[in-house]
Amino acid sequence: MSLVSLRKKLAKPEPSWQLCLLGVLGATLASVFIILFRYCVESIQLLYLQSVDDYTTLPEFYRFITPLIAVSFILLIAIISRFKYARMGIPFVLYRLKSAYGYIPFKNTLTQFFGGIAALAGGFSVGREGPAVHIGAAASSFLGNKLALPLNSVRILCACGIAAGISASFNTPLAAVIFVMEVILREYKLHIFIPVILASIIGSLMTHAFFGPYHEFEFFAYIAIDFWHYPILIIFGMILGTLAKAFNSSLIFVLRRTSHIHMAQRLLIAAFLMGIIGLLVPHSMGASLSAIGALLDDRTHVWLIVAVFVAKFVATIVVLGFGIPGGIIGPTLAIGAVAGALMAFFIGFIFTGANYAGDYALLGMAGMLAASLSAPLAALLTIVELSNQLQLILPAMVVITSAYLTSSQFWKNRSIFLQQLEFQQLPYQVSPVEGILQKHGVLSHMDEGFKVIDTNDPATVKAELTAMDSGRLIIRNDQDDTDFSLVHIDLNLHPLEEESSAVKTTPMPAIDSQATLSEAYYALYEKREGAVYIYHKSKDNIVGVLAFEKIRAILTKGAI
């Protein structure tokens, strides 16, 4: 199949093996960079830590200066980029997915890659999923733009890169697929679903090949909660829903109060505060839960659990609110886990003779994640895959539904990503008309039957029009090789008027062959008639004509 035929096939919103193959290629490219990112973080950490992400073994002085050293590198990157490419992470990807079909600027990606490495290696309370989503989306969409594919398919490739990035980071292929559908795209379509699944598989396989098979929370014992715990699980979910509201609101509050401060000052303040918190409570440092294992021991004092909970909550809000590059999901899981361990302490007074800290920690992760992100299904599958425990499903569903309903209905809480987008004044919603048209590339509906002439002489135009059995006649302007007009018959002509006056010309806007029907629609929106000409690479290289009537047919006939 030629590249031209491939582009036409991908312009249609329907399943195709070509799109699946491109999704696999994009996922492979994304996974390579995600694995490189993770390898760099872990290699740097192992230079001064006994195990990855465990800062409890680090001497006090080094716990204080590690964030300061890391922020020095982040500031160096910001100075080199002149503080221009600070937007990054999942909210930025959501914005680019809606406004630019998933195209991620290269310099923002460089800032995310090296800034994310510094933040994670420096012990900041941030997750690696933010950089994973950003880097995965950038790598996969780069492939689509390099091949000049239709923008509707570039968006799908971007989603494939995100799925591969999450799967490669956490070895959660199913949760990665649901996360993309529920949080990123917020829709379920078959022609998107299959490529995203394949991309997630590639991410997981490449992680297995490089890091070996593992599940990040396998150290948790198998859950052993019986029927009598379920009323308490409902209450626990309500507590988590309230906690998620407090977390989201606090983060947005810090973002608003610090937005006027220069980035360099904000980053230095965040590093200093993280150093103080890490000095006092080392368990609060880092992204994952390797240090949480100590909290699940029977001998752990309740005040240590409380200290870790407060420290992790405050540290996460501070570092993310002050602009440290990193993800929010990892710390959210940690806060939920510590909240669960704290809940288990009080449960011990009701159900004696057993330690439920691990059980409630897992359930706390699920409920906190679901309520903070407004993504209940993604949260459920994430915890199940990370812990490798299917028996977690039923109690987790109880906690998740209780937490989500309390957060969204009672406290009117919304996804933290959407709140961040609104704070940054980045649009993330499109009209229903635009949403439908963005799924169709112009190549899938253009008319390839056309003829271009270089004169507007009425007699010549009329002769050419009469000789054409079908297709469109286009006039090229003598002064400009990229200025074209469409020739058509005025159907409103009065029978007594001259026949020559029936021939009309209408200027034609130019639309790139990568564009979707949305761009063509808005080019003709004011007059609601006429046509656009489709060009490839150069405006004088016409490949087709798209009339407004075809766009109208897509909307009125519901051909989506």
C-alpha positions in Angstrom: 0.0 0.0 0.0 1.3 3.4 -1.0 1.7 6.2 1.6 -1.1 8.2 -0.1 -3.5 5.2 0.2 -2.4 4.8 3.8 -3.3 8.4 4.6 -6.7 8.1 3.0 -7.4 4.9 5.0 -6.3 6.5 8.3 -8.5 9.5 7.7 -11.6 7.4 8.3 -12.7 6.8 11.9 -12.9 3.1 11.5 -10.8 0.1 12.6 -7.8 -0.8 10.4 -4.8 -3.0 10.6 -2.6 -0.1 9.4 -3.6 2.0 12.4 -2.9 -0.9 14.7 0.6 -1.4 13.1 1.4 2.3 13.5 0.1 2.1 17.1 2.6 -0.7 17.8 5.5 1.3 16.2 4.6 4.4 18.1 4.3 2.4 21.4 7.7 0.8 20.7 9.3 4.2 20.3 7.5 5.6 23.4 8.5 2.5 25.5 12.2 3.0 24.6 12.2 6.5 26.0 10.1 5.6 29.0 12.5 2.7 29.9 15.4 5.0 29.4 13.8 7.6 31.6 13.1 5.1 34.4 16.6 3.5 34.1 18.2 7.0 34.5 16.2 7.7 37.6 16.9 4.4 39.3 20.6 4.4 38.3 21.0 7.8 39.9 19.1 6.8 43.0 21.3 3.7 43.5 24.4 5.9 43.6 23.4 7.1 47.1 20.5 4.9 48.2 20.6 1.2 49.3 17.4 0.5 47.3 15.4 2.4 44.8 13.2 5.2 46.3 14.0 4.3 49.9 15.2 7.5 51.5 15.0 6.1 55.1 18.6 4.9 54.9 19.9 8.2 53.8 21.7 10.3 56.5 19.8 13.4 57.7 22.1 16.0 56.1 21.8 14.3 52.7 18.0 14.1 53.0 18.0 17.8 53.4 20.4 18.7 50.5 19.2 16.1 48.0 16.1 18.2 46.9 18.3 21.3 46.8 20.8 19.6 44.5 18.0 18.3 42.3 16.3 21.6 42.0 19.7 23.2 40.9 19.6 20.9 37.8 15.9 21.7 37.2 16.8 25.4 37.4 19.7 24.9 35.0 17.3 23.4 32.5 14.9 26.2 33.0 17.6 28.8 32.5 18.8 27.2 29.3 15.2 27.2 28.0 14.7 30.7 29.3 11.8 29.6 31.4 9.6 29.2 28.3 8.8 25.5 28.4 7.5 25.0 31.9 4.1 23.5 30.9 4.2 19.7 31.1 2.7 16.6 32.5 -0.8 15.1 32.2 -2.8 18.4 32.2 -0.6 19.8 29.4 -1.0 16.6 27.3 -4.8 16.8 27.8 -4.7 20.3 26.5 -2.6 19.4 23.5 -4.8 16.4 22.7 -7.8 18.7 22.4 -6.2 21.8 20.8 -3.4 20.3 18.7 -4.5 16.7 18.0 -1.8 15.4 20.5 1.2 17.1 19.0 3.7 17.8 21.8 6.4 20.5 21.4 9.9 19.0 21.4 11.4 21.5 23.8 8.6 20.9 26.4 9.4 17.2 26.2 13.1 17.8 26.8 12.3 19.8 29.8 9.9 17.1 31.1 12.5 14.3 30.5 15.5 15.8 32.3 13.4 17.8 34.8 11.5 14.7 35.7 14.7 12.7 36.2 16.0 15.4 38.5 12.8 15.6 40.5 12.4 11.8 41.0 16.1 11.3 41.8 16.0 14.2 44.2 13.5 12.7 46.5 10.6 15.0 45.7 7.1 13.7 46.5 6.1 13.3 42.8 5.2 10.4 40.6 6.8 9.1 37.4 3.5 8.7 35.6 3.3 12.5 34.7 6.6 12.3 32.7 5.6 8.9 31.4 2.4 10.2 29.9 4.1 13.3 28.5 7.1 11.5 27.0 5.0 8.6 25.6 2.6 11.0 23.9 5.4 13.1 22.4 7.3 10.1 21.0 4.2 8.4 19.4 2.7 11.6 18.0 6.1 12.5 16.6 5.9 9.4 14.4 2.5 10.4 13.1 3.6 13.9 12.3 6.8 12.7 10.7 4.7 10.6 8.3 2.3 13.5 7.7 -0.6 11.3 8.7 -4.1 12.7 9.1 -4.5 14.6 12.4 -7.4 12.4 13.6 -5.0 9.4 13.4 -2.2 11.3 15.0 -4.4 11.9 18.1 -5.0 8.1 18.3 -1.2 7.5 18.0 -0.8 10.0 20.9 -3.2 7.9 23.0 -1.2 4.8 22.1 2.0 6.4 23.3 0.3 7.4 26.6 -0.9 3.8 27.1 2.5 2.4 26.3 4.2 4.9 28.7 2.0 4.0 31.7 2.2 0.3 30.9 6.0 0.5 30.6 6.3 2.5 33.9 4.1 0.4 36.1 3.5 -2.9 34.3 -0.2 -2.4 34.3 -1.4 -3.0 30.7 -5.1 -3.2 31.4 -5.2 -0.2 33.7 -3.2 1.8 31.1 -5.9 1.2 28.5 -8.7 2.2 30.9 -6.7 5.2 32.0 -6.4 6.4 28.4 -10.1 5.9 27.7 -11.5 7.2 31.0 -9.1 10.0 31.9 -7.3 11.1 28.7 -9.7 10.6 25.8 -12.9 10.3 27.9 -14.6 8.1 25.2 -14.7 4.5 24.1 -14.5 3.9 20.3 -13.6 0.5 18.8 -11.2 2.0 16.2 -9.3 3.7 19.1 -9.6 0.8 21.6 -7.8 -1.8 19.6 -4.6 0.2 18.8 -4.4 1.4 22.4 -4.6 -2.2 23.7 -1.8 -3.3 21.4 0.3 -0.3 22.5 -0.2 -1.2 26.1 0.8 -4.7 25.4 4.0 -3.5 23.8 4.8 -1.3 26.8 4.3 -4.2 29.2 6.4 -6.6 27.1 9.3 -4.2 26.8 9.2 -3.6 30.6 9.3 -7.3 31.2 12.3 -7.7 28.8 14.3 -4.9 30.4 13.3 -4.9 34.1 11.8 -8.4 34.4 8.3 -9.5 35.4 7.1 -7.8 38.6 4.2 -6.0 40.3 5.1 -2.9 42.3 2.9 -3.7 45.3 3.5 -7.5 45.5 4.9 -7.1 49.0 1.4 -6.7 50.3 -0.1 -9.8 51.8 -3.2 -11.3 50.2 -6.2 -9.4 51.3 -8.4 -11.2 54.0 -11.4 -9.0 54.5 -14.7 -10.7 55.3 -18.3 -9.6 55.0 -18.4 -7.9 58.3 -16.0 -5.2 57.2 -18.2 -3.9 54.4 -20.2 -1.4 56.4 -16.8 0.0 57.6 -15.6 0.1 54.0 -18.4 2.4 53.1 -17.5 4.8 55.9 -13.8 4.5 54.9 -14.7 5.4 51.3 -16.6 8.5 52.6 -13.5 9.5 54.5 -11.3 9.1 51.4 -13.8 11.1 49.3 -13.5 13.9 51.8 -9.7 13.6 51.9 -9.6 13.7 48.0 -11.6 16.9 48.1 -9.2 18.4 50.6 -6.2 17.3 48.6 -7.5 18.7 45.3 -8.6 22.0 46.8 -5.4 22.5 48.7 -3.3 21.9 45.6 -5.3 24.4 43.6 -5.1 26.9 46.5 -1.3 26.6 46.5 -1.1 27.0 42.7 -3.2 30.2 42.9 -1.3 31.7 45.8 2.2 31.1 44.2 1.4 31.8 40.5 2.8 35.4 40.8 6.1 34.2 42.2 9.0 33.7 39.7 9.7 30.1 38.8 13.2 30.1 40.2 12.0 31.3 43.6 9.1 28.8 43.6 11.4 25.9 42.8 14.0 26.9 45.5 11.2 27.3 48.1 9.8 23.8 47.2 13.3 22.3 47.5 13.9 23.9 50.9 10.5 22.8 52.2 10.9 19.2 50.8 14.3 19.1 52.5 12.9 20.1 55.9 10.0 17.6 55.6 12.4 14.8 54.4 14.7 15.6 57.3 11.9 15.2 59.8 10.0 12.3 58.1 12.1 10.4 55.6 9.2 8.1 54.6 7.6 11.1 52.9 10.3 11.4 50.3 10.1 9.7 46.9 7.3 8.6 44.6 6.6 4.9 45.3 5.7 2.9 48.4 9.0 1.1 49.1 9.3 2.9 52.5 5.6 2.3 53.3 6.4 -1.4 54.1 7.7 -0.4 57.5 4.3 1.2 58.3 2.6 -2.1 57.8 4.4 -3.8 60.6 2.5 -4.7 63.8 5.1 -2.9 65.9 4.8 0.4 64.0 3.6 3.2 66.4 0.4 5.0 65.4 2.1 8.4 65.7 4.6 7.4 63.0 1.7 6.6 60.7 0.1 10.0 61.5 3.4 11.8 60.9 3.9 10.1 57.5 0.4 10.9 56.5 0.7 14.6 57.3 4.2 14.9 55.8 3.2 13.1 52.6 0.1 15.2 52.2 1.8 18.5 52.8 5.0 17.6 50.8 3.0 16.6 47.7 0.9 19.8 47.8 3.9 21.9 48.2 6.2 20.5 45.5 3.5 20.1 42.9 1.9 23.5 43.8 5.3 25.2 43.5 5.9 23.7 40.1 8.3 20.7 40.5 8.0 18.6 37.4 6.4 15.2 38.2 3.2 13.3 38.4 0.4 13.3 40.9 -0.8 9.7 40.8 2.2 8.2 42.7 1.9 10.5 45.7 -1.9 10.1 45.6 -1.5 6.4 46.0 0.9 6.9 48.8 -1.5 9.2 50.7 -4.3 6.7 50.2 -2.1 3.8 51.5 -1.1 5.7 54.7 -4.7 6.7 55.3 -5.6 3.0 55.0 -2.9 2.0 57.4 -4.2 4.6 59.8 -7.8 3.3 59.4 -6.5 -0.2 60.1 -5.2 0.9 63.5 -8.7 1.8 64.6 -10.2 -1.3 62.9 -7.9 -3.3 65.2 -10.0 -2.3 68.2 -13.1 -3.8 66.5 -11.6 -6.9 64.8 -8.9 -8.1 67.1 -6.3 -10.8 66.5 -5.4 -9.8 62.9 -3.4 -7.0 61.2 -5.4 -5.3 58.5 -2.9 -2.6 57.7 -2.0 -4.0 54.3 -5.6 -4.7 53.3 -6.8 -1.2 54.1 -3.7 0.4 52.6 -4.6 -1.2 49.2 -8.2 -0.1 49.5 -7.1 3.4 50.5 -5.0 3.7 47.3 -8.0 2.7 45.2 -10.5 5.0 46.9 -8.1 8.0 47.0 -7.1 7.6 43.3 -10.7 7.2 42.2 -11.9 10.3 44.0 -9.0 12.6 43.1 -8.9 11.8 39.4 -12.7 11.1 39.0 -11.6 7.8 37.4 -13.2 4.9 39.4 -12.6 2.1 36.8 -9.0 3.1 36.1 -8.3 3.2 39.9 -9.8 -0.2 40.4 -7.7 -1.9 37.7 -4.6 0.0 38.7 -4.6 -1.4 42.3 -5.6 -4.9 41.2 -2.7 -5.0 38.7 -0.2 -3.4 40.9 -0.9 -5.8 43.8 -1.6 -8.8 41.6 -4.7 -9.6 43.7 -8.0 -10.4 42.0 -9.7 -10.9 45.4 -9.3 -7.2 45.9 -12.0 -6.4 43.4 -15.1 -6.6 45.4 -14.0 -4.7 48.6 -12.2 -2.1 46.4 -15.4 -1.5 44.4 -17.2 -0.8 47.7 -14.6 1.7 48.8 -14.3 3.3 45.3 -18.0 3.9 44.8 -18.4 5.3 48.3 -15.4 7.6 47.9 -16.3 8.7 44.4 -19.9 9.5 45.3 -18.9 11.4 48.4 -16.3 13.4 46.6 -18.3 14.2 43.4 -21.8 14.5 44.7 -21.5 15.7 48.3 -18.3 17.8 48.0 -18.7 18.7 44.3 -15.1 17.6 43.7 -13.8 17.2 40.1 -10.8 15.6 38.5 -7.6 17.4 39.6 -6.4 17.4 36.0 -9.4 19.4 34.9 -9.0 21.8 37.8 -5.4 22.3 36.8 -6.4 23.0 33.2 -8.9 25.6 34.3 -6.4 27.3 36.6 -3.9 27.5 33.7 -6.7 28.7 31.4 -6.1 25.9 28.9 -9.2 24.9 27.0 -9.9 21.2 27.1 -13.5 21.0 25.8 -14.8 21.2 22.2 -18.3 21.7 20.8 -20.3 18.6 19.8 -20.0 19.6 16.2 -16.3 20.0 16.4 -15.9 16.7 18.3 -17.7 14.8 15.5 -15.8 16.5 12.7 -12.4 16.0 14.3 -12.8 12.3 13.9 -12.8 12.5 10.1 -9.7 13.5 8.0 -10.4 15.6 5.0 -8.7 12.9 2.8 -11.6 10.6 3.6 -14.3 12.9 2.1 -12.6 15.0 -0.6 -13.4 14.8 -4.3 -10.4 13.9 -6.4 -12.2 14.6 -9.7 -11.2 18.2 -10.5 -9.5 20.2 -13.3 -7.4 23.3 -12.9 -7.3 26.0 -15.6 -5.2 29.1 -15.7 -7.6 31.6 -17.2 -10.8 33.2 -16.1 -12.0 34.1 -19.6 -15.8 33.5 -19.6 -15.9 31.7 -22.9 -13.0 29.4 -22.0 -14.5 28.7 -18.6 -17.9 28.0 -20.1 -16.4 25.6 -22.7 -14.4 23.7 -20.1 -17.4 23.5 -17.8 -19.6 22.1 -20.6 -16.9 19.6 -21.6 -16.7 18.1 -18.1 -19.0 15.2 -17.4 -18.3 15.3 -13.7 -15.9 16.7 -11.2 -15.0 20.3 -10.2 -13.5 23.1 -12.3 -10.9 25.3 -10.5 -9.4 28.5 -11.8 -5.9 29.5 -10.8 -5.3 33.2 -10.2 -2.8 34.6 -12.6 -1.0 36.6 -9.9 -0.7 33.9 -7.3 -0.1 30.2 -7.8 -1.8 29.4 -4.5 -5.0 31.4 -5.1 -7.8 29.3 -6.5 -11.5 29.8 -7.1 -14.2 27.2 -7.6 -16.4 27.5 -10.7 -20.1 26.6 -10.3 -23.5 27.3 -11.8 -25.8 29.7 -10.1 -29.0 27.8 -9.6 -30.8 30.9 -8.6 -30.5 32.4 -12.1 -33.7 34.0 -13.5 -34.8 32.5 -16.9 -34.6 35.9 -18.6 -31.0 36.7 -17.5 -28.1 36.0 -19.7 -26.8 32.5 -19.7 -23.2 33.6 -19.2 -24.1 35.1 -15.9 -24.9 31.7 -14.6 -21.2 30.9 -14.3 -20.0 32.0 -10.9 -16.6 31.7 -9.1 -16.0 31.4 -5.4 -12.6 31.8 -3.6 -11.4 28.5 -2.1 -9.6 28.5 1.3 -6.6 26.1 1.5 -6.6 23.2 3.9 -3.6 20.9 4.6 -4.1 17.2 3.8 -3.4 16.4 7.5 -6.4 18.4 8.6 -9.8 17.1 9.7 -13.3 18.2 8.7 -13.3 20.6 11.6 -10.8 22.9 10.0 -12.6 22.7 6.7 -15.9 23.4 8.4 -14.6 26.6 10.1 -13.0 27.8 6.9 -16.4 27.8 5.3 -18.4 28.5 8.4 -19.4 32.1 7.6 -20.8 31.6 4.1 -21.9 27.9 4.7 -21.3 27.2 1.0 -18.5 26.7 -1.5 -15.5 24.4 -1.1 -12.0 24.2 0.1 -9.1 22.8 -1.8 -6.8 20.2 -0.1 -3.1 20.4 -0.7 -0.2 18.2 0.4 3.0 19.9 1.7 2.8 22.8 -0.8 -0.3 25.0 -1.5 0.1 24.7 -5.2 -0.1 20.9 -5.0 -3.8 20.3 -5.0 -4.9 16.7 -4.2 -8.6 17.2 -3.8 -11.7 19.4 -3.3 -14.1 19.3 -0.3 -17.5 21.0 -0.6 -19.4 22.3 2.3 -22.4 20.0 1.3 -20.3 16.9 2.3 -19.5 18.4 5.6 -23.1 19.2 6.2 -24.1 15.6 5.3 -21.7 14.2 8.0 -23.5 16.3 10.6 -27.1 15.9 9.4 -27.0 12.2 8.6 -25.1 11.3 11.8 -22.4 9.5 9.8 -19.9 9.3 12.6 
